[in-house]
Amino acid sequence: MLADLEELVTCESFSTDHASVTRSAEVVGALGKRLLGTEPETVVIDGVTHLRWAFGTPRVLLLGHHDTVWPIGSLRTHPWSVADGIARGPGVLDMKAGLVQMFHALASLPSMDGVHVLVTGDEEVGSPTSRKLIEEAARACRAALVLEAAADEKGALKTARKGTSRYEVVVHGHAAHAGLEPHRGVNAAVEAAHQLLAVAGIGAAMGAVGAAHPVLGVSTVTPTLLSAGSTRNTVPARARVAVDVRVPSVDAQEWIDELMHALAARVPGARLEILGGAQRPPMDPVSSTDLFALASRIATGLDQEPLRAAAVGGASDANYTAAAGCPTLDGLGAVGGGAHADTEHVEVSRIVPRARLLAQLIEKTRRWPDRRSPA
């Protein structure tokens, strides 16, 4: 398994570099063919390469991704290594170790009938080209098992996730010479400063309301990227403020959308354009209840430590499968820490036990007579 993991990690696959994602898909596809005994179906949408395997009538969906957030060349500064029981390298935790565990778990089964495997190539950028594939697969299956990394270094499974929205507040002003006639300009940078504070105010208000609201819960509204202007001696004609939103409910997502579109310009002559909106819907904890209970029973039978559940702020493709009405359990991948950071790592000793847990979970869920009948 470590040799397979090294092969995946050392094939870089930065989400926005479609050529690297294509190369990665070839490596993942070859690994899958060796362990599963069959070639994948390769699906290319808008230049992004996804992989599918289907065995009989689909009943359980195994979902993962092979793209990473690490730019090409990251291996030079974050090389693959295994030392003191820790594996490191770009994307090792998120989520190439999860893919290795998935393939080996499947290879250990007496039959893969009823299993549908989907490995996407754009999860880290919001799954714009794979969302339809994910939702179609989820609607056809009785359960979705998602191979994202565990919620923490103790191995907690992810039973709920916040939904996400992304916005860009575009400010349209009017350029003028900053020294000769600044009064003739409409300063988009100044207007952007007003909007930055207004967006932060929405976040503060949602936090205060969510702390006591039983439905909305705590939402976050965070200004992130900020840009303005073209040259040092020109009144800025354009400015942009990017906004990241995380919500525990659809109600909160819709409310924040209304507040974002209600933003109004403060500087005379400035005009606002609000781009973006809801991206991933929240993953309701109800969607994971039966699967988590089943996984807990399996862990006990394997003499593994009791499983823990965790609700997390980050989103994944599990949000899509749950919203499609498919019971979903996430965080079944590797145990480690530091995803997307210099400290990204996987605990080697946990790889095989997690694969064994997954194998039995697949075996049980593929036998479910319907979505309401846990084994």
C-alpha positions in Angstrom: 0.0 0.0 0.0 2.9 2.4 0.7 4.4 1.7 -2.7 1.1 2.5 -4.3 0.7 5.6 -2.2 4.2 6.8 -3.3 3.3 6.3 -6.9 0.2 8.5 -6.5 1.9 11.2 -4.4 4.8 11.6 -6.7 2.5 12.2 -9.7 1.5 15.8 -9.0 -2.1 16.8 -9.8 -2.7 20.5 -9.1 -6.5 21.1 -9.8 -6.1 23.9 -12.2 -3.3 22.2 -14.2 -5.4 20.0 -16.4 -2.4 18.3 -18.0 -1.1 17.2 -14.6 -4.6 16.0 -13.6 -4.7 13.9 -16.8 -1.4 12.3 -16.0 -2.6 11.6 -12.5 -5.8 10.0 -13.8 -3.6 7.6 -15.9 -1.7 6.6 -12.7 -4.8 6.2 -10.6 -6.5 4.3 -13.4 -3.6 1.9 -13.7 -3.7 1.3 -10.0 -7.4 0.6 -10.1 -7.0 -1.7 -13.1 -4.3 -3.8 -11.3 -6.3 -4.1 -8.1 -9.9 -4.3 -9.4 -9.1 -6.2 -12.6 -10.8 -3.8 -15.0 -10.1 -0.6 -16.9 -11.9 2.5 -15.7 -14.2 4.6 -17.8 -12.4 7.9 -18.4 -14.7 10.9 -18.5 -13.2 14.2 -19.6 -15.4 17.3 -19.1 -14.0 20.8 -20.0 -10.5 19.4 -19.9 -10.8 17.7 -16.5 -10.3 14.0 -16.2 -12.5 11.8 -14.0 -12.6 8.0 -13.6 -15.5 5.6 -13.1 -15.7 1.9 -12.3 -19.1 0.1 -12.2 -19.8 -3.5 -11.1 -23.3 -4.7 -11.7 -26.3 -2.6 -10.6 -25.1 0.3 -8.5 -26.0 0.1 -4.8 -23.0 1.7 -3.0 -21.0 4.7 -4.2 -17.3 5.0 -3.3 -16.3 8.6 -3.9 -12.9 10.2 -4.0 -10.8 12.7 -5.9 -7.2 12.7 -7.2 -6.6 16.4 -7.7 -4.8 18.4 -4.9 -4.2 22.0 -3.9 -0.5 21.7 -4.3 1.0 23.6 -7.3 3.3 21.7 -9.7 6.8 21.6 -8.3 5.7 21.2 -4.7 7.5 17.8 -4.6 10.8 19.7 -4.6 10.0 21.4 -1.3 7.7 18.7 0.1 9.2 15.4 -1.1 7.6 12.0 -0.5 9.0 10.4 2.6 8.1 7.8 5.2 9.9 8.1 8.6 9.0 7.2 12.1 5.6 5.9 11.0 4.6 9.1 9.2 4.1 9.4 5.4 4.5 12.9 3.9 4.1 14.5 0.5 1.8 16.8 -1.4 -1.8 15.5 -1.3 -0.8 12.4 0.8 -3.7 13.0 3.3 -6.1 14.9 1.0 -6.7 12.5 -0.4 -4.4 10.0 -2.2 -4.0 7.7 0.8 -7.8 7.5 0.8 -7.7 6.3 -2.8 -5.1 3.6 -1.9 -7.2 2.4 1.0 -10.3 2.3 -1.2 -8.7 0.2 -4.0 -7.1 -2.3 -1.5 -10.4 -2.6 0.4 -12.3 -3.4 -2.7 -9.6 -5.9 -3.8 -10.0 -7.8 -0.6 -13.7 -8.5 -1.2 -15.0 -11.7 -2.6 -17.2 -9.7 -4.9 -17.6 -6.1 -6.0 -21.1 -6.5 -7.4 -23.2 -3.4 -6.7 -20.2 -1.1 -6.3 -19.8 2.1 -8.2 -16.5 3.9 -7.9 -16.1 7.6 -8.9 -12.7 9.4 -8.6 -13.0 13.0 -9.7 -10.4 15.5 -10.8 -11.7 18.9 -9.6 -13.0 18.5 -6.0 -10.5 21.0 -4.6 -12.0 23.8 -6.8 -15.6 23.0 -6.0 -16.3 20.1 -8.5 -17.7 22.4 -11.3 -17.3 19.7 -13.9 -18.0 16.6 -11.8 -21.0 17.7 -9.8 -23.5 16.2 -12.3 -21.6 12.9 -12.3 -21.6 12.8 -8.5 -25.3 13.6 -8.2 -26.3 11.1 -10.8 -24.3 8.4 -9.2 -25.7 9.3 -5.7 -29.3 9.2 -6.9 -28.8 5.6 -8.2 -27.2 4.3 -5.0 -28.4 3.3 -1.5 -25.3 4.7 0.2 -22.3 6.9 -0.4 -18.9 6.3 1.3 -16.6 9.2 0.9 -12.8 8.7 1.2 -11.8 12.2 2.4 -9.4 12.1 5.4 -10.6 11.6 8.9 -11.8 14.7 10.8 -8.9 14.7 13.2 -5.8 12.8 14.2 -7.9 10.4 16.3 -9.8 9.2 13.2 -13.2 10.8 13.7 -15.6 10.2 10.8 -17.3 13.3 9.3 -21.1 13.0 9.8 -22.1 16.6 9.0 -20.5 19.4 6.9 -21.3 23.0 6.4 -22.5 24.2 3.0 -20.5 26.8 1.1 -21.2 29.9 -0.9 -18.6 32.0 -2.8 -19.1 35.6 -3.8 -17.2 38.4 -5.5 -18.2 42.0 -4.8 -17.1 43.9 -7.9 -16.9 47.7 -7.5 -17.2 49.9 -10.6 -15.8 53.4 -10.2 -14.2 55.9 -12.5 -10.5 56.4 -13.2 -8.8 59.8 -13.0 -5.3 61.2 -12.6 -4.5 60.9 -8.9 -2.4 64.1 -8.9 -4.0 66.4 -11.5 -7.8 65.8 -10.9 -8.6 63.1 -8.3 -11.9 64.8 -7.7 -13.0 63.7 -11.2 -12.6 60.1 -10.3 -14.9 57.6 -8.4 -12.5 55.7 -6.1 -13.4 52.0 -6.3 -10.8 51.2 -3.6 -12.6 53.4 -1.1 -15.9 51.8 -2.0 -14.3 48.4 -1.6 -13.2 49.4 1.9 -16.8 50.2 2.8 -18.0 46.8 1.4 -15.2 45.0 3.2 -16.6 46.3 6.5 -20.2 45.6 5.4 -19.4 42.0 4.6 -17.6 41.6 7.9 -20.7 43.0 9.6 -22.8 40.3 8.0 -20.5 37.7 9.4 -20.6 39.2 12.9 -24.4 39.3 12.7 -24.7 35.7 11.5 -22.4 34.6 14.3 -24.4 36.4 16.9 -27.7 35.0 15.6 -26.4 31.5 15.0 -25.1 31.1 18.5 -28.7 31.0 19.8 -30.7 29.9 16.7 -31.6 26.2 16.6 -32.0 26.0 12.8 -29.4 28.4 11.4 -26.5 27.5 13.8 -23.2 29.4 13.4 -22.5 30.6 9.9 -19.3 32.4 8.8 -19.0 35.1 6.3 -15.3 36.0 5.6 -13.8 38.5 3.2 -10.7 36.9 1.7 -9.1 38.3 -1.5 -9.0 42.1 -2.0 -7.7 43.9 -5.1 -8.0 47.4 -6.5 -6.5 49.8 -9.0 -4.2 49.7 -12.0 -1.4 52.1 -11.4 0.0 54.1 -8.4 -1.1 57.5 -9.9 -4.6 56.6 -11.0 -7.8 56.7 -9.0 -9.0 53.1 -9.1 -11.8 52.3 -11.5 -12.2 48.7 -10.4 -12.0 46.8 -7.1 -12.9 43.3 -6.0 -13.6 41.7 -2.7 -13.9 37.8 -2.5 -16.1 36.4 0.2 -16.1 32.9 1.6 -19.4 31.7 3.3 -19.9 28.5 5.4 -23.4 27.6 6.6 -25.0 24.7 8.5 -28.4 25.0 6.9 -30.1 25.9 3.6 -32.0 28.6 5.5 -28.8 30.3 6.5 -27.4 30.0 3.0 -30.5 31.7 1.5 -30.6 34.4 4.2 -26.9 35.3 3.6 -27.5 35.3 -0.2 -30.3 37.9 0.3 -28.0 40.0 2.5 -25.1 39.9 0.0 -27.4 41.0 -2.8 -28.7 43.8 -0.6 -25.3 45.5 -0.3 -25.4 49.1 -1.5 -22.7 51.5 -2.7 -21.6 54.2 -0.3 -19.3 56.4 -2.5 -21.3 58.7 -4.9 -21.0 57.4 -8.4 -19.8 53.9 -7.5 -21.7 50.8 -8.6 -21.7 47.3 -7.2 -21.9 44.0 -9.0 -22.5 40.9 -6.8 -21.2 37.7 -8.5 -21.4 34.1 -7.3 -23.8 32.5 -4.8 -24.5 29.1 -3.3 -22.0 26.4 -4.2 -22.2 23.2 -2.0 -25.4 22.6 0.0 -24.9 21.6 3.7 -24.6 17.9 4.6 -27.3 17.3 7.1 -26.2 15.0 10.0 -29.4 12.9 9.4 -27.9 11.6 6.2 -25.1 9.8 8.1 -27.0 8.4 11.2 -27.5 4.8 10.0 -24.2 4.5 8.3 -22.3 5.8 11.3 -24.1 3.3 13.6 -23.2 0.5 11.2 -19.6 1.6 11.0 -19.4 1.8 14.8 -20.6 -1.8 15.0 -18.1 -3.0 12.5 -15.2 -1.2 14.3 -16.3 -2.9 17.5 -16.3 -6.3 15.7 -12.8 -5.6 14.4 -11.6 -4.7 17.9 -10.8 -1.2 16.8 -11.2 1.8 19.1 -14.7 3.2 19.3 -15.5 5.5 16.4 -16.3 9.2 17.0 -18.5 11.5 14.9 -17.5 15.1 14.0 -19.3 18.0 12.2 -16.8 20.0 10.2 -16.8 23.4 8.6 -15.1 22.3 5.4 -17.2 21.1 2.4 -16.6 18.1 0.2 -18.4 16.1 -2.5 -20.3 14.4 0.4 -22.4 17.6 0.5 -23.6 16.8 -3.0 -24.4 13.1 -2.3 -26.3 13.9 0.9 -28.3 16.6 -0.8 -29.2 14.2 -3.6 -30.9 12.1 -0.9 -28.3 9.4 -0.6 -27.2 8.3 2.9 -23.6 9.5 3.2 -20.7 8.9 5.5 -17.5 10.9 5.0 -14.0 10.9 6.5 -13.4 7.2 5.8 -10.0 7.9 4.3 -6.6 8.3 6.0 -5.9 9.4 9.5 -3.3 12.2 9.8 -3.2 16.0 9.8 -2.1 19.2 8.2 -4.2 18.9 5.0 -3.3 21.7 2.5 -0.4 22.8 4.8 3.3 22.2 5.1 2.6 19.7 7.9 0.3 17.4 5.8 0.9 13.8 6.8 -0.6 10.3 7.2 -0.2 7.9 10.1 1.1 4.7 8.4 -0.1 2.4 11.2 -3.8 3.5 10.6 -3.8 2.7 6.9 -4.6 -1.0 7.0 -7.2 -0.8 9.9 -9.1 1.9 8.0 -9.0 -0.2 4.8 -10.4 -3.2 6.8 -13.2 -1.0 8.3 -14.0 0.3 4.8 -14.1 -3.2 3.3 -16.6 -4.5 5.8 -18.7 -1.3 5.4 -18.8 -1.8 1.6 -19.8 -5.5 2.1 -22.6 -4.5 4.4 -24.0 -1.5 2.5 -24.0 -3.2 -0.9 -26.4 -5.7 0.6 -28.9 -3.1 1.8 -32.3 -3.9 0.3 -33.1 -0.2 0.2 -32.0 3.2 1.6 -34.0 2.7 4.8 -32.6 -0.6 5.9 -29.2 -0.6 7.6 -27.5 -4.0 7.9 
